[in-house]
């Protein structure tokens, strides 16, 4: 597993009607270019992020969540061996 790349923070809010949201702040300067992809159809730039809840509760600024760059990349697919007919 690769080292986490932190990209921002988030704060959870609960509304009087019971609804919730997590408001996030993303530091664009910290986003590594090698994880930015270009959309095949629209040419726009994308990056996959994971929003995680802090295990130790709020930090000094009231943040309850943090953002990391999703660094997972698919591995090259292995070619499955073909089944051999045991009867030849």
TORDRENLO-548914 format. One record per atom (N, C-alpha, C): x, y, z negated; residue in one letter; atom name. Coordinates in Angstrom, 2 decimals, decimal comma. Layout:
! residues N
<site><u>X</u><v>Y</v><w>Z</w><aa>a</aa><at>CA</at></site>
...
//
This chain:
! residues 88
<site><u>0,86</u><v>-1,18</v><w>0,00</w><aa>x</aa><at>N</at></site>
<site><u>0,00</u><v>0,00</v><w>0,00</w><aa>x</aa><at>CA</at></site>
<site><u>0,89</u><v>1,23</v><w>0,00</w><aa>x</aa><at>C</at></site>
<site><u>0,57</u><v>2,19</v><w>0,85</w><aa>x</aa><at>N</at></site>
<site><u>1,40</u><v>3,38</v><w>0,96</w><aa>x</aa><at>CA</at></site>
<site><u>1,07</u><v>4,37</v><w>-0,15</w><aa>x</aa><at>C</at></site>
<site><u>1,98</u><v>5,31</v><w>-0,33</w><aa>x</aa><at>N</at></site>
<site><u>1,79</u><v>6,35</v><w>-1,35</w><aa>x</aa><at>CA</at></site>
<site><u>0,64</u><v>7,27</v><w>-0,95</w><aa>x</aa><at>C</at></site>
<site><u>-0,14</u><v>7,69</v><w>-1,94</w><aa>x</aa><at>N</at></site>
<site><u>-1,28</u><v>8,56</v><w>-1,66</w><aa>x</aa><at>CA</at></site>
<site><u>-0,81</u><v>9,94</v><w>-1,23</w><aa>x</aa><at>C</at></site>
<site><u>-1,51</u><v>10,49</v><w>-0,26</w><aa>x</aa><at>N</at></site>
<site><u>-1,27</u><v>11,85</v><w>0,21</w><aa>x</aa><at>CA</at></site>
<site><u>-2,46</u><v>12,68</v><w>-0,24</w><aa>x</aa><at>C</at></site>
<site><u>-2,25</u><v>13,53</v><w>-1,24</w><aa>x</aa><at>N</at></site>
<site><u>-3,33</u><v>14,35</v><w>-1,79</w><aa>x</aa><at>CA</at></site>
<site><u>-3,60</u><v>15,53</v><w>-0,88</w><aa>x</aa><at>C</at></site>
<site><u>-4,89</u><v>15,81</v><w>-0,65</w><aa>x</aa><at>N</at></site>
<site><u>-5,26</u><v>16,84</v><w>0,30</w><aa>x</aa><at>CA</at></site>
<site><u>-6,24</u><v>17,86</v><w>-0,26</w><aa>x</aa><at>C</at></site>
<site><u>-6,65</u><v>17,70</v><w>-1,52</w><aa>x</aa><at>N</at></site>
<site><u>-7,59</u><v>18,67</v><w>-2,08</w><aa>x</aa><at>CA</at></site>
<site><u>-8,28</u><v>18,14</v><w>-3,32</w><aa>x</aa><at>C</at></site>
<site><u>-9,26</u><v>18,91</v><w>-3,79</w><aa>x</aa><at>N</at></site>
<site><u>-9,98</u><v>18,55</v><w>-5,01</w><aa>x</aa><at>CA</at></site>
<site><u>-11,47</u><v>18,74</v><w>-4,79</w><aa>x</aa><at>C</at></site>
<site><u>-12,25</u><v>18,20</v><w>-5,72</w><aa>x</aa><at>N</at></site>
<site><u>-13,70</u><v>18,34</v><w>-5,64</w><aa>x</aa><at>CA</at></site>
<site><u>-14,30</u><v>18,46</v><w>-7,03</w><aa>x</aa><at>C</at></site>
<site><u>-15,47</u><v>19,05</v><w>-7,09</w><aa>x</aa><at>N</at></site>
<site><u>-16,16</u><v>19,25</v><w>-8,36</w><aa>x</aa><at>CA</at></site>
<site><u>-17,61</u><v>18,80</v><w>-8,18</w><aa>x</aa><at>C</at></site>
<site><u>-18,06</u><v>17,91</v><w>-9,10</w><aa>x</aa><at>N</at></site>
<site><u>-19,43</u><v>17,40</v><w>-9,03</w><aa>x</aa><at>CA</at></site>
<site><u>-20,38</u><v>18,38</v><w>-9,71</w><aa>x</aa><at>C</at></site>
<site><u>-21,55</u><v>18,55</v><w>-9,11</w><aa>x</aa><at>N</at></site>
<site><u>-22,60</u><v>19,42</v><w>-9,66</w><aa>x</aa><at>CA</at></site>
<site><u>-23,90</u><v>18,63</v><w>-9,71</w><aa>x</aa><at>C</at></site>
<site><u>-24,67</u><v>18,85</v><w>-10,77</w><aa>x</aa><at>N</at></site>
<site><u>-26,01</u><v>18,28</v><w>-10,89</w><aa>x</aa><at>CA</at></site>
<site><u>-26,99</u><v>19,44</v><w>-10,97</w><aa>x</aa><at>C</at></site>
<site><u>-28,02</u><v>19,38</v><w>-10,13</w><aa>x</aa><at>N</at></site>
<site><u>-29,02</u><v>20,44</v><w>-10,08</w><aa>x</aa><at>CA</at></site>
<site><u>-30,16</u><v>20,15</v><w>-11,05</w><aa>x</aa><at>C</at></site>
<site><u>-30,94</u><v>21,17</v><w>-11,37</w><aa>x</aa><at>N</at></site>
<site><u>-32,05</u><v>21,02</v><w>-12,31</w><aa>x</aa><at>CA</at></site>
<site><u>-33,11</u><v>20,04</v><w>-11,81</w><aa>x</aa><at>C</at></site>
<site><u>-33,17</u><v>19,82</v><w>-10,48</w><aa>x</aa><at>N</at></site>
<site><u>-34,15</u><v>18,88</v><w>-9,95</w><aa>x</aa><at>CA</at></site>
<site><u>-33,61</u><v>17,44</v><w>-9,90</w><aa>x</aa><at>C</at></site>
<site><u>-32,39</u><v>17,24</v><w>-10,45</w><aa>x</aa><at>N</at></site>
<site><u>-31,79</u><v>15,91</v><w>-10,48</w><aa>x</aa><at>CA</at></site>
<site><u>-30,87</u><v>15,61</v><w>-9,31</w><aa>x</aa><at>C</at></site>
<site><u>-30,86</u><v>16,46</v><w>-8,31</w><aa>x</aa><at>N</at></site>
<site><u>-29,97</u><v>16,25</v><w>-7,17</w><aa>x</aa><at>CA</at></site>
<site><u>-28,51</u><v>16,51</v><w>-7,55</w><aa>x</aa><at>C</at></site>
<site><u>-27,61</u><v>15,94</v><w>-6,78</w><aa>x</aa><at>N</at></site>
<site><u>-26,18</u><v>16,13</v><w>-7,05</w><aa>x</aa><at>CA</at></site>
<site><u>-25,43</u><v>16,45</v><w>-5,76</w><aa>x</aa><at>C</at></site>
<site><u>-24,26</u><v>17,01</v><w>-5,93</w><aa>x</aa><at>N</at></site>
<site><u>-23,36</u><v>17,24</v><w>-4,80</w><aa>x</aa><at>CA</at></site>
<site><u>-21,95</u><v>17,29</v><w>-5,34</w><aa>x</aa><at>C</at></site>
<site><u>-20,99</u><v>17,06</v><w>-4,45</w><aa>x</aa><at>N</at></site>
<site><u>-19,58</u><v>17,25</v><w>-4,77</w><aa>x</aa><at>CA</at></site>
<site><u>-19,07</u><v>18,30</v><w>-3,80</w><aa>x</aa><at>C</at></site>
<site><u>-18,64</u><v>19,43</v><w>-4,33</w><aa>x</aa><at>N</at></site>
<site><u>-18,10</u><v>20,51</v><w>-3,53</w><aa>x</aa><at>CA</at></site>
<site><u>-16,58</u><v>20,34</v><w>-3,46</w><aa>x</aa><at>C</at></site>
<site><u>-16,03</u><v>20,34</v><w>-2,24</w><aa>x</aa><at>N</at></site>
<site><u>-14,60</u><v>20,04</v><w>-2,06</w><aa>x</aa><at>CA</at></site>
<site><u>-13,84</u><v>21,22</v><w>-1,48</w><aa>x</aa><at>C</at></site>
<site><u>-12,58</u><v>21,26</v><w>-1,82</w><aa>x</aa><at>N</at></site>
<site><u>-11,64</u><v>22,22</v><w>-1,26</w><aa>x</aa><at>CA</at></site>
<site><u>-10,49</u><v>21,43</v><w>-0,65</w><aa>x</aa><at>C</at></site>
<site><u>-10,25</u><v>21,63</v><w>0,65</w><aa>x</aa><at>N</at></site>
<site><u>-9,22</u><v>20,89</v><w>1,36</w><aa>x</aa><at>CA</at></site>
<site><u>-8,08</u><v>21,83</v><w>1,72</w><aa>x</aa><at>C</at></site>
<site><u>-6,86</u><v>21,41</v><w>1,39</w><aa>x</aa><at>N</at></site>
<site><u>-5,68</u><v>22,20</v><w>1,75</w><aa>x</aa><at>CA</at></site>
<site><u>-5,21</u><v>21,75</v><w>3,14</w><aa>x</aa><at>C</at></site>
<site><u>-5,52</u><v>22,55</v><w>4,15</w><aa>x</aa><at>N</at></site>
<site><u>-5,17</u><v>22,20</v><w>5,52</w><aa>x</aa><at>CA</at></site>
<site><u>-3,66</u><v>22,12</v><w>5,74</w><aa>x</aa><at>C</at></site>
<site><u>-2,91</u><v>22,89</v><w>4,97</w><aa>x</aa><at>N</at></site>
<site><u>-1,45</u><v>22,88</v><w>5,11</w><aa>x</aa><at>CA</at></site>
<site><u>-0,85</u><v>21,54</v><w>4,68</w><aa>x</aa><at>C</at></site>
<site><u>-1,55</u><v>20,81</v><w>3,79</w><aa>x</aa><at>N</at></site>
<site><u>-1,03</u><v>19,53</v><w>3,30</w><aa>x</aa><at>CA</at></site>
<site><u>-1,41</u><v>18,34</v><w>4,16</w><aa>x</aa><at>C</at></site>
<site><u>-2,22</u><v>18,56</v><w>5,21</w><aa>x</aa><at>N</at></site>
<site><u>-2,64</u><v>17,44</v><w>6,04</w><aa>x</aa><at>CA</at></site>
<site><u>-1,53</u><v>17,05</v><w>7,01</w><aa>x</aa><at>C</at></site>
<site><u>-1,04</u><v>15,82</v><w>6,90</w><aa>x</aa><at>N</at></site>
<site><u>0,06</u><v>15,39</v><w>7,77</w><aa>x</aa><at>CA</at></site>
<site><u>-0,41</u><v>15,19</v><w>9,21</w><aa>x</aa><at>C</at></site>
<site><u>0,33</u><v>15,74</v><w>10,14</w><aa>x</aa><at>N</at></site>
<site><u>-0,05</u><v>15,70</v><w>11,55</w><aa>x</aa><at>CA</at></site>
<site><u>-0,16</u><v>14,29</v><w>12,10</w><aa>x</aa><at>C</at></site>
<site><u>0,62</u><v>13,35</v><w>11,56</w><aa>x</aa><at>N</at></site>
<site><u>0,59</u><v>11,99</v><w>12,11</w><aa>x</aa><at>CA</at></site>
<site><u>-0,74</u><v>11,27</v><w>11,85</w><aa>x</aa><at>C</at></site>
<site><u>-1,58</u><v>11,80</v><w>10,95</w><aa>x</aa><at>N</at></site>
<site><u>-2,87</u><v>11,19</v><w>10,68</w><aa>x</aa><at>CA</at></site>
<site><u>-4,02</u><v>11,95</v><w>11,32</w><aa>x</aa><at>C</at></site>
<site><u>-3,72</u><v>12,99</v><w>12,06</w><aa>x</aa><at>N</at></site>
<site><u>-4,75</u><v>13,74</v><w>12,77</w><aa>x</aa><at>CA</at></site>
<site><u>-4,93</u><v>13,08</v><w>14,13</w><aa>x</aa><at>C</at></site>
<site><u>-6,17</u><v>12,72</v><w>14,45</w><aa>x</aa><at>N</at></site>
<site><u>-6,46</u><v>12,08</v><w>15,73</w><aa>x</aa><at>CA</at></site>
<site><u>-7,27</u><v>13,02</v><w>16,60</w><aa>x</aa><at>C</at></site>
<site><u>-7,20</u><v>12,79</v><w>17,89</w><aa>x</aa><at>N</at></site>
<site><u>-7,94</u><v>13,60</v><w>18,86</w><aa>x</aa><at>CA</at></site>
<site><u>-9,11</u><v>12,76</v><w>19,37</w><aa>x</aa><at>C</at></site>
<site><u>-10,31</u><v>13,31</v><w>19,32</w><aa>x</aa><at>N</at></site>
<site><u>-11,49</u><v>12,60</v><w>19,81</w><aa>x</aa><at>CA</at></site>
<site><u>-11,37</u><v>12,30</v><w>21,29</w><aa>x</aa><at>C</at></site>
<site><u>-11,70</u><v>11,09</v><w>21,68</w><aa>x</aa><at>N</at></site>
<site><u>-11,57</u><v>10,67</v><w>23,08</w><aa>x</aa><at>CA</at></site>
<site><u>-12,55</u><v>11,38</v><w>23,99</w><aa>x</aa><at>C</at></site>
<site><u>-13,75</u><v>11,66</v><w>23,49</w><aa>x</aa><at>N</at></site>
<site><u>-14,78</u><v>12,26</v><w>24,33</w><aa>x</aa><at>CA</at></site>
<site><u>-14,81</u><v>13,77</v><w>24,26</w><aa>x</aa><at>C</at></site>
<site><u>-14,48</u><v>14,33</v><w>23,07</w><aa>x</aa><at>N</at></site>
<site><u>-14,65</u><v>15,78</v><w>22,92</w><aa>x</aa><at>CA</at></site>
<site><u>-13,34</u><v>16,54</v><w>22,73</w><aa>x</aa><at>C</at></site>
<site><u>-12,23</u><v>15,85</v><w>22,53</w><aa>x</aa><at>N</at></site>
<site><u>-10,94</u><v>16,51</v><w>22,37</w><aa>x</aa><at>CA</at></site>
<site><u>-10,76</u><v>17,23</v><w>21,05</w><aa>x</aa><at>C</at></site>
<site><u>-11,70</u><v>17,08</v><w>20,11</w><aa>x</aa><at>N</at></site>
<site><u>-11,60</u><v>17,73</v><w>18,80</w><aa>x</aa><at>CA</at></site>
<site><u>-10,64</u><v>16,96</v><w>17,90</w><aa>x</aa><at>C</at></site>
<site><u>-10,10</u><v>17,66</v><w>16,89</w><aa>x</aa><at>N</at></site>
<site><u>-9,16</u><v>17,05</v><w>15,95</w><aa>x</aa><at>CA</at></site>
<site><u>-9,91</u><v>16,54</v><w>14,72</w><aa>x</aa><at>C</at></site>
<site><u>-9,53</u><v>15,33</v><w>14,30</w><aa>x</aa><at>N</at></site>
<site><u>-10,16</u><v>14,69</v><w>13,14</w><aa>x</aa><at>CA</at></site>
<site><u>-9,11</u><v>14,15</v><w>12,20</w><aa>x</aa><at>C</at></site>
<site><u>-9,47</u><v>14,05</v><w>10,92</w><aa>x</aa><at>N</at></site>
<site><u>-8,64</u><v>13,37</v><w>9,94</w><aa>x</aa><at>CA</at></site>
<site><u>-9,59</u><v>12,66</v><w>8,98</w><aa>x</aa><at>C</at></site>
<site><u>-9,24</u><v>11,42</v><w>8,61</w><aa>x</aa><at>N</at></site>
<site><u>-10,07</u><v>10,66</v><w>7,68</w><aa>x</aa><at>CA</at></site>
<site><u>-9,58</u><v>10,91</v><w>6,27</w><aa>x</aa><at>C</at></site>
<site><u>-10,52</u><v>11,25</v><w>5,40</w><aa>x</aa><at>N</at></site>
<site><u>-10,21</u><v>11,52</v><w>4,00</w><aa>x</aa><at>CA</at></site>
<site><u>-11,03</u><v>10,60</v><w>3,10</w><aa>x</aa><at>C</at></site>
<site><u>-10,50</u><v>10,30</v><w>1,94</w><aa>x</aa><at>N</at></site>
<site><u>-11,21</u><v>9,55</v><w>0,92</w><aa>x</aa><at>CA</at></site>
<site><u>-11,48</u><v>10,47</v><w>-0,26</w><aa>x</aa><at>C</at></site>
<site><u>-12,72</u><v>10,50</v><w>-0,72</w><aa>x</aa><at>N</at></site>
<site><u>-13,11</u><v>11,28</v><w>-1,89</w><aa>x</aa><at>CA</at></site>
<site><u>-13,20</u><v>10,33</v><w>-3,07</w><aa>x</aa><at>C</at></site>
<site><u>-12,38</u><v>10,54</v><w>-4,08</w><aa>x</aa><at>N</at></site>
<site><u>-12,31</u><v>9,64</v><w>-5,23</w><aa>x</aa><at>CA</at></site>
<site><u>-12,62</u><v>10,40</v><w>-6,52</w><aa>x</aa><at>C</at></site>
<site><u>-13,28</u><v>9,72</v><w>-7,42</w><aa>x</aa><at>N</at></site>
<site><u>-13,58</u><v>10,31</v><w>-8,72</w><aa>x</aa><at>CA</at></site>
<site><u>-12,37</u><v>10,16</v><w>-9,64</w><aa>x</aa><at>C</at></site>
<site><u>-12,06</u><v>11,22</v><w>-10,37</w><aa>x</aa><at>N</at></site>
<site><u>-10,94</u><v>11,18</v><w>-11,31</w><aa>x</aa><at>CA</at></site>
<site><u>-11,25</u><v>10,22</v><w>-12,45</w><aa>x</aa><at>C</at></site>
<site><u>-10,31</u><v>9,37</v><w>-12,80</w><aa>x</aa><at>N</at></site>
<site><u>-10,51</u><v>8,39</v><w>-13,87</w><aa>x</aa><at>CA</at></site>
<site><u>-10,54</u><v>9,05</v><w>-15,25</w><aa>x</aa><at>C</at></site>
<site><u>-9,80</u><v>10,13</v><w>-15,42</w><aa>x</aa><at>N</at></site>
<site><u>-9,68</u><v>10,79</v><w>-16,73</w><aa>x</aa><at>CA</at></site>
<site><u>-10,62</u><v>11,97</v><w>-16,90</w><aa>x</aa><at>C</at></site>
<site><u>-11,71</u><v>11,99</v><w>-16,16</w><aa>x</aa><at>N</at></site>
<site><u>-12,66</u><v>13,10</v><w>-16,30</w><aa>x</aa><at>CA</at></site>
<site><u>-12,15</u><v>14,37</v><w>-15,62</w><aa>x</aa><at>C</at></site>
<site><u>-12,66</u><v>15,49</v><w>-16,06</w><aa>x</aa><at>N</at></site>
<site><u>-12,32</u><v>16,79</v><w>-15,47</w><aa>x</aa><at>CA</at></site>
<site><u>-10,88</u><v>17,18</v><w>-15,77</w><aa>x</aa><at>C</at></site>
<site><u>-10,27</u><v>17,90</v><w>-14,80</w><aa>x</aa><at>N</at></site>
<site><u>-8,96</u><v>18,49</v><w>-15,08</w><aa>x</aa><at>CA</at></site>
<site><u>-9,16</u><v>19,88</v><w>-15,69</w><aa>x</aa><at>C</at></site>
<site><u>-8,10</u><v>20,65</v><w>-15,85</w><aa>x</aa><at>N</at></site>
<site><u>-8,18</u><v>21,97</v><w>-16,47</w><aa>x</aa><at>CA</at></site>
<site><u>-9,03</u><v>22,97</v><w>-15,68</w><aa>x</aa><at>C</at></site>
<site><u>-9,30</u><v>22,66</v><w>-14,40</w><aa>x</aa><at>N</at></site>
<site><u>-10,08</u><v>23,57</v><w>-13,56</w><aa>x</aa><at>CA</at></site>
<site><u>-11,50</u><v>23,07</v><w>-13,34</w><aa>x</aa><at>C</at></site>
<site><u>-11,88</u><v>21,99</v><w>-14,03</w><aa>x</aa><at>N</at></site>
<site><u>-13,22</u><v>21,45</v><w>-13,89</w><aa>x</aa><at>CA</at></site>
<site><u>-13,41</u><v>20,49</v><w>-12,72</w><aa>x</aa><at>C</at></site>
<site><u>-12,30</u><v>20,15</v><w>-12,03</w><aa>x</aa><at>N</at></site>
<site><u>-12,40</u><v>19,23</v><w>-10,90</w><aa>x</aa><at>CA</at></site>
<site><u>-12,65</u><v>17,81</v><w>-11,40</w><aa>x</aa><at>C</at></site>
<site><u>-13,62</u><v>17,16</v><w>-10,79</w><aa>x</aa><at>N</at></site>
<site><u>-13,99</u><v>15,80</v><w>-11,17</w><aa>x</aa><at>CA</at></site>
<site><u>-13,59</u><v>14,78</v><w>-10,11</w><aa>x</aa><at>C</at></site>
<site><u>-13,19</u><v>15,25</v><w>-8,95</w><aa>x</aa><at>N</at></site>
<site><u>-12,83</u><v>14,39</v><w>-7,83</w><aa>x</aa><at>CA</at></site>
<site><u>-11,55</u><v>14,90</v><w>-7,17</w><aa>x</aa><at>C</at></site>
<site><u>-10,96</u><v>14,04</v><w>-6,33</w><aa>x</aa><at>N</at></site>
<site><u>-9,82</u><v>14,47</v><w>-5,52</w><aa>x</aa><at>CA</at></site>
<site><u>-9,90</u><v>13,82</v><w>-4,15</w><aa>x</aa><at>C</at></site>
<site><u>-9,23</u><v>14,43</v><w>-3,19</w><aa>x</aa><at>N</at></site>
<site><u>-9,22</u><v>13,96</v><w>-1,81</w><aa>x</aa><at>CA</at></site>
<site><u>-7,84</u><v>13,41</v><w>-1,46</w><aa>x</aa><at>C</at></site>
<site><u>-7,84</u><v>12,28</v><w>-0,77</w><aa>x</aa><at>N</at></site>
<site><u>-6,58</u><v>11,75</v><w>-0,24</w><aa>x</aa><at>CA</at></site>
<site><u>-6,77</u><v>11,47</v><w>1,24</w><aa>x</aa><at>C</at></site>
<site><u>-5,66</u><v>11,46</v><w>1,97</w><aa>x</aa><at>N</at></site>
<site><u>-5,69</u><v>11,11</v><w>3,38</w><aa>x</aa><at>CA</at></site>
<site><u>-5,83</u><v>9,60</v><w>3,50</w><aa>x</aa><at>C</at></site>
<site><u>-6,75</u><v>9,14</v><w>4,32</w><aa>x</aa><at>N</at></site>
<site><u>-6,91</u><v>7,72</v><w>4,58</w><aa>x</aa><at>CA</at></site>
<site><u>-5,78</u><v>7,32</v><w>5,52</w><aa>x</aa><at>C</at></site>
<site><u>-4,77</u><v>6,63</v><w>5,00</w><aa>x</aa><at>N</at></site>
<site><u>-3,57</u><v>6,29</v><w>5,77</w><aa>x</aa><at>CA</at></site>
<site><u>-3,65</u><v>4,92</v><w>6,43</w><aa>x</aa><at>C</at></site>
<site><u>-4,79</u><v>4,23</v><w>6,28</w><aa>x</aa><at>N</at></site>
<site><u>-4,93</u><v>2,90</v><w>6,86</w><aa>x</aa><at>CA</at></site>
<site><u>-4,88</u><v>2,98</v><w>8,38</w><aa>x</aa><at>C</at></site>
<site><u>-4,09</u><v>2,11</v><w>8,96</w><aa>x</aa><at>N</at></site>
<site><u>-4,03</u><v>2,00</v><w>10,41</w><aa>x</aa><at>CA</at></site>
<site><u>-4,20</u><v>0,53</v><w>10,77</w><aa>x</aa><at>C</at></site>
<site><u>-4,98</u><v>0,24</v><w>11,79</w><aa>x</aa><at>N</at></site>
<site><u>-5,18</u><v>-1,16</v><w>12,15</w><aa>x</aa><at>CA</at></site>
<site><u>-3,87</u><v>-1,79</v><w>12,63</w><aa>x</aa><at>C</at></site>
<site><u>-3,69</u><v>-3,05</v><w>12,29</w><aa>x</aa><at>N</at></site>
<site><u>-2,51</u><v>-3,76</v><w>12,78</w><aa>x</aa><at>CA</at></site>
<site><u>-2,83</u><v>-4,34</v><w>14,14</w><aa>x</aa><at>C</at></site>
<site><u>-1,80</u><v>-4,65</v><w>14,87</w><aa>x</aa><at>N</at></site>
<site><u>-1,99</u><v>-5,22</v><w>16,19</w><aa>x</aa><at>CA</at></site>
<site><u>-2,68</u><v>-6,57</v><w>16,02</w><aa>x</aa><at>C</at></site>
<site><u>-3,72</u><v>-6,79</v><w>16,79</w><aa>x</aa><at>N</at></site>
<site><u>-4,49</u><v>-8,02</v><w>16,65</w><aa>x</aa><at>CA</at></site>
<site><u>-3,68</u><v>-9,22</v><w>17,11</w><aa>x</aa><at>C</at></site>
<site><u>-3,76</u><v>-10,25</v><w>16,28</w><aa>x</aa><at>N</at></site>
<site><u>-3,09</u><v>-11,49</v><w>16,64</w><aa>x</aa><at>CA</at></site>
<site><u>-3,97</u><v>-12,25</v><w>17,62</w><aa>x</aa><at>C</at></site>
<site><u>-3,34</u><v>-12,94</v><w>18,51</w><aa>x</aa><at>N</at></site>
<site><u>-4,09</u><v>-13,78</v><w>19,42</w><aa>x</aa><at>CA</at></site>
<site><u>-4,36</u><v>-15,09</v><w>18,72</w><aa>x</aa><at>C</at></site>
<site><u>-5,63</u><v>-15,45</v><w>18,61</w><aa>x</aa><at>N</at></site>
<site><u>-6,02</u><v>-16,68</v><w>17,93</w><aa>x</aa><at>CA</at></site>
<site><u>-5,63</u><v>-17,88</v><w>18,78</w><aa>x</aa><at>C</at></site>
<site><u>-5,06</u><v>-18,90</v><w>18,14</w><aa>x</aa><at>N</at></site>
<site><u>-4,71</u><v>-20,10</v><w>18,90</w><aa>x</aa><at>CA</at></site>
<site><u>-5,99</u><v>-20,78</v><w>19,40</w><aa>x</aa><at>C</at></site>
<site><u>-5,93</u><v>-21,28</v><w>20,62</w><aa>x</aa><at>N</at></site>
<site><u>-7,09</u><v>-21,94</v><w>21,19</w><aa>x</aa><at>CA</at></site>
<site><u>-7,20</u><v>-23,34</v><w>20,62</w><aa>x</aa><at>C</at></site>
<site><u>-8,43</u><v>-23,74</v><w>20,35</w><aa>x</aa><at>N</at></site>
<site><u>-8,64</u><v>-25,09</v><w>19,84</w><aa>x</aa><at>CA</at></site>
<site><u>-8,32</u><v>-26,10</v><w>20,92</w><aa>x</aa><at>C</at></site>
<site><u>-7,62</u><v>-27,12</v><w>20,50</w><aa>x</aa><at>N</at></site>
<site><u>-7,29</u><v>-28,18</v><w>21,45</w><aa>x</aa><at>CA</at></site>
<site><u>-8,29</u><v>-29,31</v><w>21,30</w><aa>x</aa><at>C</at></site>
<site><u>-8,64</u><v>-29,88</v><w>22,40</w><aa>x</aa><at>N</at></site>
<site><u>-9,55</u><v>-31,02</v><w>22,40</w><aa>x</aa><at>CA</at></site>
<site><u>-8,79</u><v>-32,24</v><w>21,89</w><aa>x</aa><at>C</at></site>
<site><u>-9,20</u><v>-32,79</v><w>20,73</w><aa>x</aa><at>N</at></site>
<site><u>-8,45</u><v>-33,94</v><w>20,18</w><aa>x</aa><at>CA</at></site>
<site><u>-8,53</u><v>-35,18</v><w>21,07</w><aa>x</aa><at>C</at></site>
<site><u>-9,40</u><v>-35,18</v><w>22,05</w><aa>x</aa><at>N</at></site>
<site><u>-9,56</u><v>-36,36</v><w>22,92</w><aa>x</aa><at>CA</at></site>
<site><u>-8,84</u><v>-36,16</v><w>24,25</w><aa>x</aa><at>C</at></site>
<site><u>-8,13</u><v>-35,06</v><w>24,34</w><aa>x</aa><at>N</at></site>
<site><u>-7,29</u><v>-34,87</v><w>25,52</w><aa>x</aa><at>CA</at></site>
<site><u>-7,95</u><v>-34,18</v><w>26,62</w><aa>x</aa><at>C</at></site>
//
